[in-house]
Amino acid sequence: MSEVKKIATRESYGNALVELGAEHDNLIVLDADLAAATKTGVFKKAYPDRHIDCGIAECNMMGIAAGLSTTGIVPFASTFAMFAAGRAFEQVRNSIGYPHLNVKIGATHAGISVGEDGATHQCNEDIALMRTIPGMVILNPADDVEAKACVKAAYEYNGPVYLRFGRLAVPVINDRPDYKFELGKGVVLREGKDVTIVATGLCVSSALEAAEKLAADGIDAKIINIHTIKPLDEELIVAAAKETGKVVTVEEHSVIGGLGSAVCDALAEKCPVPVKKIGVQDVFGESGPAVALLAKYKLDGEGVYEQVKEFCK
């Protein structure tokens, strides 16, 4: 069996920007002295006149992006998730969200899979923060194929978009002819009747791995990939909850305020069923190898499998 292809979605971000840059000369990329890490350096090499290094001044970068967007430019403001959503929250809220400007925020190095950079840089709160901003679209792709589709969709959408990317190379799972990306629409990756697993980001591959293990135990899991956290595909999630009667959410983010909370908000109103939220359980991360951290926090395939099996007892 051939080895599964793995690519970090931050790499996909940089490559997608280069591809879009060739088609659209109004696409400008901003970075906060992290072009090598966010992978916008490849765009800078291809289009040096359309890349602006704002220095270690993320709040200022958001203000510059806001201003540029009012001139017909489509700016992609890029930095780590901790700085994009955390440090610059006020500027994102007031300068981009409030006037509903056409700014795209490329947030890389999200979640605990940042690894050795440790708790200060492992942003597990960014989705929660961005969900509170009215009109903010939130995209969290599962792999290389989806990440590129997200960047293209963000460019085509008129309004603020928060894009979440990771540092760790993850399996390419959407490399198939029938894959279709649609903003705001979830993707059913596997049908099942016993439990619905709603996953996002790198945890989609974990959910698929868990589903194989669950099947061996006689548990038939339906897998839904949610690449758009906001607006959430409530129709799909509610329909799945009615089919299976139980829902599990899986995310590399705090269980407070992220995908799990968004799903619970929808189900509490439209289809109350038992829900288990798998994610970072109200704790900070820690320094360590990314793969080991995902295993410790039970976000890998084995960890998701164990938790879903226990929930289905």
ZALUM-653078 format. One line per 10 residues: their letters; for each residue x, y, z of N, C-alpha, C. Coordinates in Angstrom, 1 decimal. Layout:
N
A> X,Y,Z,X,Y,Z,X,Y,Z  ...
This chain:
313
MSEVKKIATR> 0.9,-1.2,0.0,0.0,0.0,0.0,0.9,1.2,0.0  0.6,2.2,-0.9,1.4,3.4,-1.0,1.2,4.3,0.2  2.2,5.1,0.5,2.2,5.9,1.7,1.2,7.1,1.4  0.5,7.5,2.4,-0.5,8.6,2.2,0.3,9.9,2.1  -0.1,10.7,1.1,0.5,12.0,0.9,0.1,13.0,2.0  1.1,13.7,2.6,0.9,14.6,3.6,1.4,16.0,3.3  0.6,17.1,3.5,1.0,18.4,3.3,0.4,19.3,4.3  1.2,20.2,4.9,0.7,21.2,5.9,-0.2,22.2,5.2  -1.3,22.6,5.7,-2.2,23.5,5.1,-1.6,24.9,5.0  -0.6,25.2,5.8,0.1,26.5,5.6,0.8,26.5,4.3
ESYGNALVEL> 1.3,25.4,3.9,2.0,25.3,2.6,1.0,25.5,1.5  -0.2,24.9,1.7,-1.3,25.0,0.7,-1.7,26.5,0.5  -1.7,27.2,1.7,-2.1,28.6,1.7,-1.1,29.4,0.8  0.2,29.3,1.0,1.2,30.0,0.2,1.0,29.6,-1.3  0.9,28.4,-1.6,0.8,27.9,-3.0,-0.5,28.5,-3.7  -1.6,28.5,-2.9,-2.9,29.0,-3.4,-2.8,30.5,-3.7  -2.1,31.2,-2.9,-1.9,32.6,-3.1,-1.2,32.9,-4.4  -0.2,32.1,-4.7,0.6,32.3,-5.9,-0.3,32.0,-7.1  -1.1,30.9,-7.0,-1.9,30.6,-8.2,-3.0,31.7,-8.4  -3.6,32.2,-7.3,-4.6,33.2,-7.5,-3.9,34.6,-7.9
GAEHDNLIVL> -2.7,34.8,-7.4,-2.0,36.0,-7.8,-1.8,36.1,-9.3  -1.6,35.0,-10.0,-1.4,35.0,-11.4,-2.7,35.4,-12.2  -3.8,35.2,-11.5,-5.1,35.5,-12.2,-5.7,36.9,-11.8  -5.3,37.3,-10.6,-5.9,38.6,-10.1,-4.8,39.5,-9.6  -4.6,40.6,-10.3,-3.6,41.5,-9.9,-4.0,42.5,-8.8  -5.2,42.3,-8.3,-5.7,43.1,-7.1,-5.5,42.4,-5.8  -4.9,41.2,-5.9,-4.6,40.4,-4.7,-3.3,40.9,-4.1  -3.3,41.3,-2.9,-2.1,41.8,-2.2,-2.0,41.0,-0.9  -0.7,40.6,-0.6,-0.5,39.8,0.6,0.3,40.6,1.6  -0.2,40.6,2.8,0.5,41.3,3.9,1.0,40.2,4.9
DADLAAATKT> 2.1,40.5,5.5,2.7,39.6,6.5,3.3,40.3,7.6  3.4,39.7,8.8,4.0,40.4,10.0,5.3,39.7,10.4  6.3,39.8,9.4,7.6,39.3,9.7,7.7,37.8,9.9  6.7,37.1,9.2,6.7,35.6,9.4,6.5,34.9,8.0  6.9,35.6,7.0,6.7,35.1,5.6,7.2,33.6,5.4  8.3,33.3,6.0,8.9,32.0,5.9,8.1,30.9,6.6  7.5,31.3,7.7,6.6,30.4,8.5,5.2,30.3,8.0  4.6,31.4,7.6,3.3,31.4,7.1,3.2,30.9,5.6  4.4,30.8,5.0,4.5,30.4,3.6,4.1,31.4,2.6  3.9,32.7,3.0,3.6,33.7,2.1,4.9,34.1,1.3
GVFKKAYPDR> 6.0,33.6,1.8,7.3,33.9,1.2,7.3,33.5,-0.3  6.5,32.5,-0.7,6.5,32.0,-2.1,5.8,33.0,-2.9  4.8,33.7,-2.3,4.1,34.8,-3.0,5.0,36.0,-3.2  5.8,36.3,-2.1,6.7,37.4,-2.2,7.7,37.2,-3.3  8.2,36.0,-3.5,9.2,35.7,-4.5,8.6,35.8,-5.9  7.3,35.4,-6.0,6.6,35.5,-7.3,6.2,36.9,-7.7  5.7,37.6,-6.6,5.1,39.0,-6.9,5.7,39.9,-5.8  6.9,40.3,-5.8,7.5,41.1,-4.8,6.8,42.5,-4.6  6.3,43.0,-5.7,5.6,44.3,-5.5,4.2,44.3,-4.9  3.7,43.0,-4.7,2.4,42.9,-4.1,2.4,42.2,-2.8
HIDCGIAECN> 3.6,42.2,-2.2,3.8,41.6,-0.8,4.3,42.7,0.1  3.6,42.9,1.2,4.0,44.0,2.2,4.3,43.3,3.5  5.6,43.5,3.9,6.0,43.0,5.3,5.7,44.2,6.2  4.8,44.0,7.1,4.4,45.0,8.1,5.2,45.0,9.3  6.2,44.0,9.4,6.9,43.9,10.6,6.1,43.3,11.8  6.7,43.2,12.9,6.0,42.6,14.1,5.1,43.6,14.6  4.0,43.8,13.9,3.0,44.8,14.2,1.7,44.4,13.6  1.2,43.3,14.2,0.0,42.7,13.7,-1.3,43.6,13.7  -1.4,44.4,14.8,-2.6,45.3,14.9,-2.5,46.3,13.7  -1.3,46.8,13.5,-1.1,47.8,12.4,-1.4,47.1,11.1
MMGIAAGLST> -1.0,45.9,10.9,-1.2,45.2,9.7,-2.7,45.1,9.3  -3.5,44.8,10.4,-5.0,44.7,10.1,-5.6,46.0,9.7  -5.0,47.1,10.3,-5.5,48.4,9.9,-5.1,48.8,8.4  -3.9,48.4,8.0,-3.4,48.6,6.7,-4.3,47.8,5.7  -4.6,46.5,6.1,-5.4,45.7,5.2,-6.8,46.3,5.1  -7.4,46.8,6.1,-8.7,47.4,6.1,-8.7,48.6,5.1  -7.6,49.4,5.2,-7.5,50.6,4.3,-7.4,50.2,2.9  -6.5,49.2,2.6,-6.3,48.7,1.2,-7.6,48.2,0.6  -8.4,47.5,1.4,-9.7,46.9,0.9,-10.7,47.9,0.4  -10.6,49.2,0.9,-11.5,50.2,0.5,-11.1,50.8,-0.9
TGIVPFASTF> -10.0,50.4,-1.4,-9.5,50.9,-2.7,-9.7,49.8,-3.9  -10.4,48.7,-3.6,-10.6,47.7,-4.6,-9.6,46.6,-4.5  -8.6,46.7,-3.6,-7.6,45.6,-3.4,-8.2,44.5,-2.5  -7.9,43.3,-2.8,-8.3,42.2,-1.9,-7.1,41.8,-1.1  -6.9,42.2,0.2,-5.8,41.9,1.0,-5.9,40.6,1.8  -4.8,39.8,1.8,-4.7,38.7,2.6,-3.7,39.0,3.7  -4.2,39.3,4.9,-3.3,39.6,6.1,-2.9,38.3,6.8  -1.6,38.0,6.8,-1.1,36.7,7.3,-0.2,36.8,8.5  -0.5,35.9,9.4,0.3,35.8,10.6,-0.1,34.5,11.4  0.5,34.2,12.5,0.0,33.1,13.3,-1.3,33.4,13.9
AMFAAGRAFE> -2.1,32.3,14.1,-3.5,32.4,14.6,-3.5,33.2,16.0  -2.5,32.9,16.8,-2.4,33.6,18.1,-2.4,35.1,18.0  -1.7,35.6,17.0,-1.5,37.0,16.8,-2.7,37.6,15.9  -3.2,36.8,15.0,-4.3,37.3,14.1,-5.6,37.5,14.9  -5.9,36.4,15.6,-7.2,36.4,16.4,-7.0,37.0,17.8  -5.8,36.7,18.4,-5.6,37.2,19.8,-5.1,38.6,19.9  -3.9,38.8,19.5,-3.3,40.2,19.6,-4.1,41.2,18.9  -4.6,40.9,17.7,-5.2,41.9,16.8,-6.7,41.9,16.9  -7.3,41.3,17.9,-8.7,41.1,18.0,-9.5,42.5,17.8  -9.0,43.5,18.6,-9.7,44.7,18.5,-9.8,45.3,17.1
QVRNSIGYPH> -8.6,45.3,16.4,-8.5,45.8,15.1,-9.4,45.0,14.1  -9.4,43.7,14.3,-10.2,42.8,13.4,-11.7,43.1,13.6  -12.0,43.3,14.9,-13.4,43.6,15.2,-13.9,45.0,14.7  -13.1,46.0,15.1,-13.6,47.4,14.8,-13.2,47.9,13.4  -12.0,47.5,12.9,-11.6,48.0,11.6,-12.0,47.2,10.4  -12.2,45.9,10.7,-12.6,45.0,9.6,-14.0,44.5,9.7  -14.4,43.9,10.9,-15.7,43.4,11.1,-16.8,44.4,11.1  -16.6,45.4,11.9,-17.7,46.4,12.0,-18.1,47.1,10.7  -17.1,47.5,9.9,-17.5,48.1,8.5,-17.7,47.0,7.5  -17.6,45.8,7.9,-17.7,44.6,7.0,-16.9,44.8,5.7
LNVKIGATHA> -15.6,44.9,5.9,-14.7,45.1,4.8,-14.2,43.8,4.2  -13.7,43.9,2.9,-13.3,42.7,2.2,-11.9,42.4,2.5  -11.6,42.0,3.7,-10.3,41.6,4.1,-10.3,40.1,4.5  -9.2,39.4,4.0,-9.1,38.0,4.3,-7.9,37.8,5.3  -8.1,37.1,6.3,-7.1,36.9,7.4,-6.6,35.4,7.3  -5.4,35.3,6.9,-4.7,34.0,6.8,-4.0,33.7,8.1  -4.6,32.9,8.9,-4.1,32.5,10.3,-3.5,31.2,10.3  -2.1,31.1,10.3,-1.4,29.8,10.3,-1.0,29.4,11.7  -0.5,28.2,11.9,0.0,27.7,13.2,-1.1,27.7,14.3  -2.3,27.3,13.9,-3.4,27.2,14.8,-3.3,25.8,15.6
GISVGEDGAT> -3.9,25.8,16.8,-4.0,24.6,17.5,-2.8,24.0,18.2  -2.9,22.9,18.9,-1.8,22.4,19.6,-0.7,21.7,18.7  -1.1,21.5,17.4,-0.1,20.8,16.5,1.0,21.8,16.1  1.0,23.0,16.6,2.1,23.9,16.5,3.3,23.3,17.1  3.1,22.4,18.1,4.1,21.6,18.7,5.0,22.3,19.7  6.3,22.3,19.3,7.4,22.7,20.3,7.3,24.2,20.6  6.6,25.0,19.9,6.4,26.4,20.2,5.7,26.6,21.5  4.9,25.6,21.9,4.3,25.7,23.3,3.0,26.4,23.4  2.6,26.5,24.7,1.2,26.9,25.0,0.9,28.4,24.5  2.0,29.2,24.6,1.7,30.6,24.2,1.4,30.8,22.7
HQCNEDIALM> 1.9,29.9,21.9,1.6,30.0,20.5,0.6,29.0,20.0  0.1,28.1,20.8,-0.9,27.1,20.4,-2.3,27.7,20.7  -2.8,28.4,19.6,-4.0,29.1,19.8,-5.2,28.1,19.6  -5.9,27.8,20.7,-7.0,27.0,20.7,-8.3,27.7,21.0  -8.2,29.1,20.8,-9.4,29.9,21.1,-9.8,30.8,20.0  -9.1,30.7,18.8,-9.3,31.6,17.7,-10.7,31.5,17.1  -11.2,30.3,16.9,-12.5,30.1,16.3,-13.6,30.7,17.2  -13.4,30.5,18.5,-14.4,31.1,19.4,-14.4,32.6,19.3  -13.2,33.2,19.3,-13.1,34.7,19.1,-13.7,35.2,17.8  -13.4,34.6,16.7,-13.9,35.0,15.4,-15.4,34.8,15.3
RTIPGMVILN> -15.9,33.7,15.9,-17.3,33.5,15.8,-18.2,34.6,16.4  -17.6,35.3,17.3,-18.4,36.4,18.0,-18.5,37.7,17.1  -17.7,37.8,16.1,-17.7,39.0,15.3,-18.8,38.8,14.2  -19.8,39.7,14.2,-20.9,39.6,13.3,-20.4,39.6,11.8  -20.9,38.7,11.0,-20.6,38.7,9.6,-19.2,38.1,9.2  -18.5,37.6,10.2,-17.2,37.0,9.9,-17.4,35.6,9.4  -16.9,35.2,8.3,-16.9,33.9,7.7,-15.6,33.2,8.3  -15.8,31.9,8.7,-14.6,31.2,9.3,-14.5,29.9,8.5  -13.3,29.7,7.9,-12.9,28.5,7.2,-11.8,27.7,7.8  -12.0,26.4,8.0,-11.0,25.6,8.6,-10.8,24.3,7.8
PADDVEAKAC> -9.9,24.3,6.8,-9.8,23.2,5.9,-9.1,22.0,6.5  -9.5,20.8,5.9,-9.0,19.5,6.4,-7.7,19.1,5.8  -7.4,19.6,4.6,-6.2,19.1,3.9,-5.8,20.1,2.8  -4.8,19.7,2.0,-4.2,20.5,1.0,-5.3,20.9,-0.1  -6.1,20.0,-0.5,-7.1,20.2,-1.6,-8.1,21.2,-1.1  -8.5,21.0,0.2,-9.6,21.9,0.7,-9.0,23.3,1.1  -7.8,23.3,1.5,-7.2,24.6,1.9,-7.1,25.5,0.6  -6.7,24.9,-0.5,-6.6,25.7,-1.7,-8.0,26.2,-2.1  -9.0,25.3,-2.0,-10.4,25.7,-2.3,-10.9,26.8,-1.4  -10.5,26.7,-0.1,-10.9,27.8,0.8,-10.3,29.1,0.4
VKAAYEYNGP> -9.0,29.2,0.1,-8.4,30.4,-0.3,-9.1,31.0,-1.5  -9.4,30.2,-2.5,-10.1,30.7,-3.7,-11.5,31.2,-3.4  -12.2,30.5,-2.5,-13.5,30.9,-2.1,-13.5,32.2,-1.3  -12.5,32.3,-0.5,-12.3,33.5,0.3,-12.1,34.7,-0.6  -11.3,34.6,-1.6,-11.1,35.7,-2.6,-12.4,36.1,-3.3  -13.1,35.1,-3.6,-14.4,35.3,-4.4,-15.5,35.9,-3.5  -15.4,35.6,-2.2,-16.5,36.1,-1.3,-16.2,37.6,-1.0  -17.3,38.4,-1.0,-17.1,39.8,-0.7,-17.5,40.1,0.8  -16.4,40.2,1.6,-16.6,40.4,3.0,-15.5,39.8,3.8  -15.4,40.0,5.1,-14.3,39.5,5.9,-14.3,37.9,6.1
VYLRFGRLAV> -13.1,37.3,5.9,-13.0,35.9,6.1,-11.8,35.6,6.9  -12.0,34.6,7.9,-10.9,34.1,8.7,-10.6,32.7,8.2  -9.3,32.5,7.8,-8.9,31.2,7.3,-7.9,30.6,8.3  -8.1,29.4,8.7,-7.3,28.7,9.7,-6.4,27.6,9.1  -5.1,27.7,9.3,-4.2,26.8,8.7,-3.3,26.2,9.8  -2.7,25.0,9.5,-1.9,24.4,10.5,-0.4,24.3,10.1  0.4,24.0,11.0,1.9,23.8,10.8,2.2,22.4,10.4  1.5,21.4,11.0,1.8,20.0,10.8,1.3,19.5,9.4  2.1,18.7,8.8,1.7,18.0,7.5,0.6,17.0,7.9  -0.5,17.1,7.1,-1.6,16.2,7.4,-2.0,15.5,6.1
PVINDRPDYK> -2.7,14.3,6.3,-3.0,13.5,5.1,-3.9,14.2,4.1  -3.7,14.0,2.8,-4.6,14.5,1.8,-5.7,13.6,1.6  -6.9,14.0,2.0,-8.1,13.0,2.0,-9.1,13.4,1.0  -9.0,14.6,0.4,-10.0,15.1,-0.6,-9.5,15.0,-2.0  -8.4,14.3,-2.3,-7.9,14.2,-3.6,-8.7,13.1,-4.4  -9.9,13.5,-4.8,-10.7,12.6,-5.6,-11.6,13.5,-6.6  -12.0,12.9,-7.7,-12.7,13.6,-8.8,-14.0,14.2,-8.3  -14.7,13.6,-7.4,-16.0,14.1,-7.0,-16.0,15.1,-5.9  -14.8,15.5,-5.4,-14.8,16.5,-4.4,-15.3,17.8,-4.8  -16.2,18.4,-4.1,-16.8,19.7,-4.4,-16.8,20.6,-3.2
FELGKGVVLR> -16.2,21.8,-3.3,-16.2,22.7,-2.2,-17.3,23.8,-2.4  -18.1,24.0,-1.4,-19.1,25.0,-1.4,-19.1,25.7,-0.1  -18.9,27.0,-0.1,-18.8,27.8,1.1,-20.1,27.6,1.9  -20.0,27.3,3.2,-21.1,27.1,4.1,-21.8,25.7,4.0  -21.2,24.8,3.2,-21.8,23.5,3.1,-20.8,22.4,3.6  -21.3,21.5,4.5,-20.5,20.4,5.0,-20.5,19.3,3.9  -19.5,18.4,4.2,-19.3,17.3,3.2,-19.5,16.0,4.0  -20.4,15.1,3.5,-20.5,13.8,4.1,-19.5,12.9,3.5  -18.5,12.4,4.3,-17.4,11.6,3.9,-17.7,10.1,4.0  -18.7,9.8,4.9,-19.0,8.4,5.2,-20.4,8.3,5.8
EGKDVTIVAT> -21.2,7.4,5.2,-22.5,7.2,5.8,-22.5,6.3,7.0  -23.4,6.5,7.9,-23.5,5.6,9.1,-24.9,5.8,9.8  -25.2,4.9,10.6,-26.6,4.9,11.3,-26.5,5.0,12.8  -25.3,4.8,13.4,-25.3,4.7,14.9,-24.9,6.0,15.5  -24.0,6.8,14.9,-23.5,8.0,15.5,-23.0,8.9,14.4  -23.2,10.2,14.6,-22.6,11.2,13.6,-21.4,11.8,14.2  -20.3,11.8,13.5,-19.1,12.5,13.9,-18.9,13.7,13.0  -18.9,14.9,13.6,-18.8,16.1,12.9,-17.4,16.6,13.2  -16.5,16.7,12.2,-15.1,17.1,12.4,-14.7,18.2,11.6  -13.6,18.9,12.0,-13.1,20.0,11.2,-11.6,20.0,11.2
GLCVSSALEA> -11.0,20.6,10.2,-9.5,20.7,10.2,-8.8,19.4,10.2  -7.6,19.3,10.8,-6.9,18.1,10.8,-7.6,16.9,11.5  -8.6,17.2,12.3,-9.3,16.2,13.0,-10.3,15.4,12.1  -10.5,15.8,10.8,-11.3,15.1,9.9,-10.6,13.8,9.6  -9.3,13.8,9.4,-8.6,12.5,9.1,-8.6,11.6,10.3  -8.5,12.2,11.5,-8.6,11.4,12.7,-10.0,10.8,12.9  -11.1,11.5,12.5,-12.4,10.9,12.5,-12.6,9.8,11.6  -12.0,9.9,10.4,-12.1,8.8,9.4,-11.4,7.6,9.9  -10.2,7.8,10.5,-9.4,6.7,11.1,-10.2,6.0,12.2  -10.9,6.8,13.0,-11.7,6.3,14.1,-12.8,5.5,13.6
AEKLAADGID> -13.4,6.0,12.5,-14.6,5.3,12.0,-14.3,3.9,11.5  -13.1,3.7,11.0,-12.7,2.3,10.6,-12.6,1.4,11.8  -12.0,1.9,12.9,-11.9,1.2,14.1,-13.2,0.9,14.7  -14.1,1.9,14.7,-15.5,1.7,15.2,-16.2,0.6,14.5  -16.1,0.6,13.1,-16.7,-0.3,12.3,-16.4,-1.8,12.7  -15.1,-2.0,13.1,-14.7,-3.3,13.5,-15.3,-3.7,14.8  -15.8,-2.7,15.5,-16.6,-3.0,16.8,-18.1,-3.0,16.6  -18.5,-2.9,15.3,-19.9,-2.9,15.0,-20.6,-1.6,15.2  -19.9,-0.5,15.3,-20.5,0.8,15.4,-20.3,1.5,14.1  -21.5,1.9,13.5,-21.5,2.5,12.1,-21.6,4.0,12.3
AKIINIHTIK> -20.4,4.7,12.0,-20.3,6.1,12.2,-20.5,6.9,10.9  -21.3,7.9,10.9,-21.5,8.8,9.8,-20.4,9.9,10.0  -19.7,10.3,9.0,-18.6,11.3,9.1,-18.9,12.5,8.3  -19.0,13.7,8.9,-19.2,14.9,8.2,-18.0,15.9,8.4  -17.5,16.4,7.3,-16.4,17.3,7.3,-17.0,18.7,7.2  -16.8,19.5,8.3,-17.3,20.9,8.3,-16.1,21.8,8.1  -15.9,22.3,6.9,-14.8,23.2,6.6,-15.2,24.7,6.8  -16.5,24.9,6.8,-17.0,26.3,7.1,-17.6,26.3,8.5  -17.0,26.8,9.5,-17.5,26.9,10.8,-18.6,27.9,10.9  -18.4,29.0,10.2,-19.5,30.1,10.2,-19.5,30.6,8.8
PLDEELIVAA> -20.7,30.6,8.1,-21.9,30.1,8.5,-21.9,28.5,8.6  -22.5,28.0,9.6,-22.5,26.5,9.8,-23.7,25.9,8.9  -23.4,24.7,8.4,-24.4,24.0,7.7,-25.3,23.3,8.6  -26.2,24.1,9.2,-27.1,23.5,10.2,-28.1,22.5,9.7  -28.5,22.7,8.4,-29.4,21.7,7.8,-28.8,20.3,7.7  -27.6,20.2,7.3,-26.9,18.9,7.2,-26.8,18.3,8.6  -26.3,19.1,9.6,-26.1,18.6,10.9,-27.4,18.1,11.6  -28.4,18.9,11.4,-29.7,18.5,12.0,-30.3,17.3,11.4  -30.1,17.1,10.1,-30.6,15.9,9.4,-29.9,14.7,9.9  -28.5,14.9,10.1,-27.7,13.7,10.5,-28.1,13.3,11.9
AKETGKVVTV> -28.3,14.3,12.8,-28.7,14.1,14.2,-30.0,13.3,14.2  -30.9,13.6,13.3,-32.2,12.9,13.3,-32.0,11.5,12.8  -31.1,11.2,12.0,-30.8,9.9,11.5,-30.1,9.0,12.5  -29.1,9.5,13.2,-28.3,8.7,14.1,-28.7,8.8,15.6  -29.2,10.0,16.0,-29.6,10.1,17.4,-28.5,10.5,18.3  -27.3,10.5,17.9,-26.1,10.9,18.7,-25.1,11.6,17.9  -24.5,12.7,18.4,-23.5,13.5,17.7,-22.3,13.6,18.5  -21.1,13.5,17.8,-19.8,13.8,18.4,-19.1,14.9,17.5  -18.6,15.9,18.2,-17.8,16.9,17.4,-16.3,16.7,17.7  -15.5,16.9,16.7,-14.1,16.7,16.9,-13.3,17.9,16.3
EEHSVIGGLG> -12.5,18.6,17.1,-11.8,19.8,16.7,-10.5,20.0,17.4  -9.5,20.5,16.7,-8.2,20.9,17.4,-8.4,22.3,17.9  -9.2,22.5,18.9,-9.6,23.8,19.4,-10.3,23.5,20.7  -10.4,24.5,21.5,-11.1,24.4,22.8,-12.5,23.9,22.6  -13.0,23.1,23.5,-14.4,22.6,23.4,-15.4,23.8,23.7  -14.8,24.9,24.2,-15.6,26.1,24.5,-15.6,27.1,23.3  -16.7,27.3,22.7,-16.8,28.3,21.7,-16.4,28.0,20.2  -16.0,26.7,20.0,-15.6,26.3,18.6,-16.7,25.6,17.9  -16.3,24.6,17.1,-17.2,23.8,16.3,-18.3,23.1,17.2  -17.8,22.5,18.3,-18.7,21.9,19.2,-19.8,22.8,19.8
SAVCDALAEK> -19.4,24.0,20.1,-20.4,24.9,20.6,-21.4,25.4,19.5  -20.9,25.5,18.3,-21.7,25.9,17.2,-22.7,24.8,16.9  -22.3,23.6,16.9,-23.2,22.4,16.7,-24.2,22.3,17.8  -23.8,22.5,19.0,-24.7,22.4,20.2,-25.8,23.5,20.1  -25.3,24.7,19.7,-26.3,25.8,19.5,-27.4,25.4,18.6  -27.0,24.8,17.4,-28.0,24.5,16.4,-28.9,23.3,16.9  -28.3,22.3,17.5,-29.1,21.1,17.9,-30.0,21.4,19.1  -29.5,22.3,20.0,-30.4,22.6,21.1,-31.7,23.2,20.7  -31.6,24.0,19.6,-32.8,24.7,19.1,-33.6,23.8,18.2  -33.0,23.0,17.4,-33.7,22.4,16.3,-33.8,20.8,16.4
CPVPVKKIGV> -32.9,20.2,17.2,-33.0,18.7,17.3,-32.1,18.3,18.5  -32.7,18.4,19.7,-31.9,18.1,20.9,-31.6,16.6,20.9  -30.3,16.3,20.9,-29.8,14.9,21.0,-28.6,14.9,21.9  -28.1,13.7,22.4,-26.9,13.7,23.2,-25.7,14.1,22.3  -24.9,14.9,22.8,-23.7,15.4,22.1,-22.4,15.3,23.0  -21.3,14.8,22.4,-20.0,14.8,23.0,-19.1,15.7,22.3  -18.4,16.6,23.0,-17.5,17.5,22.3,-16.1,17.0,22.6  -15.4,16.6,21.5,-14.0,16.2,21.6,-13.1,17.3,21.1  -12.2,17.7,21.9,-11.3,18.8,21.6,-10.4,19.1,22.8  -9.9,20.3,22.9,-9.0,20.7,24.0,-9.9,21.1,25.2
QDVFGESGPA> -9.8,20.3,26.3,-10.7,20.4,27.3,-10.4,21.5,28.4  -10.6,22.8,27.9,-10.4,23.9,28.8,-9.1,23.9,29.5  -8.0,23.6,28.8,-6.7,23.7,29.3,-5.8,24.3,28.3  -4.6,24.8,28.7,-3.6,25.3,27.8,-2.8,24.1,27.2  -2.2,24.3,26.1,-1.3,23.3,25.5,0.0,23.2,26.2  1.0,22.6,25.6,2.3,22.5,26.2,3.3,22.2,25.0  4.5,22.4,25.3,5.6,22.1,24.3,5.8,20.6,24.1  6.0,20.2,22.8,6.2,18.8,22.5,6.0,18.5,21.1  6.4,17.4,20.6,6.2,17.0,19.2,4.7,17.0,18.9  4.4,17.5,17.7,3.0,17.7,17.4,2.2,16.4,17.4
VALLAKYKLD> 2.7,15.3,16.8,2.0,14.1,16.8,1.8,13.5,18.2  2.8,13.7,19.1,2.7,13.2,20.5,1.6,14.0,21.2  1.6,15.3,20.9,0.6,16.2,21.6,-0.9,15.8,21.2  -1.0,15.5,19.9,-2.4,15.1,19.4,-2.8,13.8,20.1  -1.8,12.9,20.3,-2.1,11.6,21.0,-2.5,11.9,22.4  -1.7,12.7,23.1,-1.9,13.0,24.5,-3.3,13.6,24.8  -3.6,14.6,23.9,-4.9,15.2,24.0,-6.1,14.5,23.3  -5.8,13.3,22.9,-6.8,12.3,22.3,-7.5,12.9,21.1  -6.7,13.6,20.3,-7.2,14.1,19.0,-6.8,13.3,17.8  -6.0,12.3,18.0,-5.6,11.4,16.9,-6.6,10.4,16.7
GEGVYEQVKE> -6.5,9.5,15.7,-7.5,8.5,15.4,-7.8,7.6,16.5  -6.8,7.1,17.2,-7.0,6.2,18.4,-7.8,6.9,19.5  -7.4,8.2,19.8,-8.0,8.9,20.8,-9.5,9.2,20.5  -9.8,9.6,19.3,-11.2,9.8,18.9,-12.0,8.5,19.0  -11.4,7.4,18.5,-12.0,6.1,18.5,-12.4,5.7,19.9  -11.5,5.9,20.9,-11.8,5.5,22.3,-12.9,6.3,22.9  -12.9,7.6,22.6,-13.9,8.5,23.2,-15.3,8.2,22.6  -15.4,8.0,21.2,-16.6,7.8,20.6,-17.2,6.4,21.0  -16.3,5.4,21.1,-16.8,4.1,21.6,-17.4,4.2,23.0  -16.7,4.9,23.9,-17.3,5.0,25.2,-18.6,5.8,25.2
FCK> -18.7,6.8,24.4,-20.0,7.6,24.3,-21.1,6.7,23.7  -20.8,5.8,22.9,-21.8,5.0,22.2,-22.3,3.8,23.1  -21.7,3.6,24.2,-22.0,2.4,25.0,-23.5,2.5,25.5
